[in-house]
Amino acid sequence: MSVHRCRNMQYGVDELHTSVSDSEESEEERQAEDKMPIDSLVEVLNTAIKGLEQRDFISESDILAIHKIKEKLLNQKPKLMKQLNLNEMFCKNVKIIKK
């Protein structure tokens, strides 16, 4: 049996569709829930870049490194959105089957 966690985008609430207990949830699923959202990370990096640009002792190459990290995060977002859409479709199908 497996655990399927669905995100209700309208209310921002996790719905659990399962036939096993939460204690049997895989470590990977728990780690995914603890991850900070990409949008939040990008916002933090933008703030850091603004602050670091005001300091004379921070080189342009240091700031460029942060820009590269931000770019990598933004490139991952479409992949995560595709996964979310597939998960959403699966959850809708589970609800239809249960009716």
VMD Tcl script that draws the C-alpha trace (Angstrom):
set ca {
  {0.00 0.00 0.00}
  {1.18 3.53 -0.58}
  {0.55 6.97 0.79}
  {-0.51 9.75 -1.59}
  {-0.46 13.31 -0.31}
  {-2.42 15.78 -2.40}
  {-2.15 19.54 -2.17}
  {-5.44 21.42 -2.29}
  {-4.29 24.54 -4.14}
  {-7.49 26.48 -3.45}
  {-7.04 26.35 0.32}
  {-3.32 25.55 0.61}
  {-4.10 22.42 2.64}
  {-2.60 18.96 2.37}
  {-5.09 16.16 1.95}
  {-3.98 12.64 2.73}
  {-5.34 9.82 0.57}
  {-4.10 6.64 2.16}
  {-4.89 3.21 3.44}
  {-1.85 3.16 5.75}
  {-0.97 5.25 8.78}
  {1.04 8.48 8.73}
  {3.80 6.74 10.69}
  {4.50 4.59 7.63}
  {5.15 7.65 5.47}
  {8.50 7.42 3.71}
  {11.43 9.53 4.85}
  {11.58 11.11 1.39}
  {8.00 12.41 1.66}
  {8.71 13.91 5.08}
  {11.82 15.63 3.78}
  {9.90 17.07 0.82}
  {7.39 18.63 3.22}
  {10.18 20.28 5.22}
  {11.78 21.96 2.20}
  {11.52 25.72 1.88}
  {9.56 26.78 -1.23}
  {11.62 28.00 -4.20}
  {9.78 31.34 -4.25}
  {10.84 31.97 -0.65}
  {14.46 31.08 -1.41}
  {14.52 33.40 -4.43}
  {13.11 36.22 -2.29}
  {15.81 35.65 0.34}
  {18.51 35.65 -2.33}
  {17.18 38.88 -3.86}
  {17.33 40.53 -0.43}
  {20.85 39.19 0.14}
  {22.01 40.46 -3.25}
  {20.64 43.95 -2.55}
  {22.37 44.06 0.82}
  {25.67 42.68 -0.45}
  {25.78 45.16 -3.34}
  {25.90 47.94 -0.74}
  {29.10 46.57 0.80}
  {32.45 47.61 -0.68}
  {34.30 44.49 0.50}
  {32.00 42.09 -1.41}
  {33.30 41.43 -4.93}
  {31.19 41.24 -8.06}
  {32.19 37.59 -8.46}
  {30.74 36.85 -5.00}
  {27.45 38.44 -6.00}
  {27.54 36.66 -9.37}
  {27.79 33.32 -7.53}
  {24.56 34.13 -5.69}
  {22.90 35.10 -8.98}
  {23.90 31.69 -10.40}
  {22.34 29.90 -7.43}
  {19.15 31.92 -7.90}
  {19.13 31.02 -11.59}
  {19.45 27.30 -10.78}
  {16.50 27.54 -8.40}
  {14.38 29.32 -11.01}
  {15.27 26.64 -13.59}
  {14.03 23.93 -11.20}
  {10.65 25.58 -10.69}
  {9.07 24.49 -14.03}
  {10.08 20.88 -13.29}
  {8.44 21.06 -9.87}
  {5.31 22.64 -11.33}
  {5.02 19.76 -13.81}
  {5.28 17.28 -10.91}
  {2.65 19.22 -8.97}
  {0.27 19.15 -11.93}
  {0.70 15.38 -12.30}
  {0.12 14.91 -8.57}
  {-2.98 17.11 -8.75}
  {-4.35 15.06 -11.66}
  {-3.73 11.86 -9.74}
  {-5.53 13.20 -6.67}
  {-8.55 14.22 -8.77}
  {-8.69 10.74 -10.28}
  {-8.52 9.16 -6.83}
  {-11.50 11.30 -5.73}
  {-13.49 10.32 -8.84}
  {-12.80 6.62 -8.28}
  {-13.88 6.84 -4.62}
  {-17.28 8.38 -5.56}
}
mol new
graphics top color blue
foreach p $ca { graphics top sphere $p radius 0.5 }
foreach p [lrange $ca 0 end-1] q [lrange $ca 1 end] { graphics top cylinder $p $q radius 0.2 }
display resetview
